[in-house]
């Protein structure tokens, strides 16, 4: 798979180096180089791009601001972003706009290739084969989901999930196989839509539980291992319907 790339940096030497790195990488294709985020935005409007190597501190429009514009989906399926900057304190901001990676200047080709390979792996992971006409069949239900944890996608088996806790823009996924929960930058609502309803139930504004991991229930709470989770009024009717089938 070849990724169409652009480089964006207001420093001519840095821009030339990144463009050269792209050109010497077999699975990358350089389709544009820009000295400002405004120019890059115009270029992105004219042609499809898979990956953007993006400086952060630039005049007029910063790399973070450009990333936020692209994250809104204004250009359809937006390109993935790898930030290139001399300032490591922007790493958290890069994570919030869903950047794939973060290269701190000065970096060498080995560092660049590692980040580019991560982008290639991500693209191959999300690419789906074209549908083929065939006799209707029942597709097997997937037994896992992928969550973004730091700068990588982690596969989580449904059977390993105990319960999920929502914390503003993050979720904590408590697993049977791990002592500590996994933290992912997503909403509880978005994660709820990915979970099979026959196996998981939202019982509280901040909690989704795995039904097969419930060890005890009452009218107002469930117990999973040593953890008690309250059933809020908003979800009590649905939970009571489940409880009536369970007892």
Beta strands, then each sheet from edge to edge (+ up, - down):
strand 1: 3-8
strand 2: 28-34
strand 3: 51-55
strand 4: 80-85
strand 5: 101-104
strand 6: 144-149
strand 7: 152-157
strand 8: 161-167
strand 9: 170-175
strand 10: 182-184
strand 11: 200-204
strand 12: 207-210
strand 13: 216-217
strand 14: 221-224
strand 15: 227-230
sheet 1: 2+ 1+ 3+ 4+ 5+
sheet 2: 6+ 7-
sheet 3: 10+ 9- 8+ 12- 11+
sheet 4: 13+ 14- 15+
end
